Amino acid sequence: MLLVHAHPDDESITTGGTIARYAAQGADVTVVTCTLGEEGEIIPPGLDQLGAWAGDQLGGYRAGELAAAGVALGWSRHRYLGGIGRWRDSGMAGTPSAEHPRAFVRGSVAEQAGQLLDVLDELRPEVVVTYDSFGGYGHPDHIRAHEVTMMAAKRAGSVVRVFHTVSSASATARGLARLRAEGAPFRVPADGELPTVPDERITTVVDIAAHRERKLAALRAHETQVSVGGDCFALSNGIAQPVPPAEYFVLAHGPADGAETDLFGGLGS
């Protein structure tokens, strides 16, 4: 299995439980990260000078956070698309960072897909995971990661299934209701405030209940970007996000038989 993510921490937030589950089952799990997340906001005040607005050393620091998250989740290997530092965090659309010469969104989609195809041809995964066409919540780098992955996966001989990671509307609502009832160290958002997809779009539900603690440990490793409190976490905006006992996917390519609860279900591997 190979997962393509835009920035360090995305892998833990959206697919950390899935990575931990399949790694624990002995699957070969590779995570590809497209940028170093240089434009991220920084939560701990003592690390503020790492930011792009100051020392511009956040990318290197986040590489260390990502390595620690990998230890927590137990993946087999990690790669940076095109090599570490090749592509830079583009920031949000319309910001000056999107004009940086190495900004991920300024690069050639064909070149980036070729870099990913080299990894796919080398490692020959059956299952590939990335974002949907909206990038989960509209970040330009997430959308580019989707475009690159879909282009490369079509050309990779080993890839049987491609999944998009999504958030379930009903699971998120249940999690927020629990946080309201039990209390949370962050602001609990209103229903509909967090980006989700309708449950009827979801094709695959992966049970991660036995691996949630490893996911939470990986989230803690991303200390510049994520605050963890109990069974929830928050980014720099201080908005609570629940951690459901499952992760959710939409099958974008490949056979559906057996994939309802297992990314590899029915593939015979």
Secondary structure, 3 states (H helix, E strand, C coil): CEEEECCCCHHHHHHHHHHHHHHHCCCCCEEEECCCCCCCCCCCHHHHHHCCCCCCCHHHHHHHHHHHHHHHHCCCEEEECCCCCCCECCCCCCCHHHHCCCEHHHCCHHHHHHHHHHHHHHHCCCEEEECCCCCCCCCHHHHHHHHHHHHHHHHCCCCCEEEEEECEHHHHHHHHHHHHHHCCCCECCCCCCCCCECHHHCCEEEECHHHHHHHHHHHHHCCCCCEEECCEEECCCCEEEECCCEEEEEEEECCCCCCCCCCCCCCCC
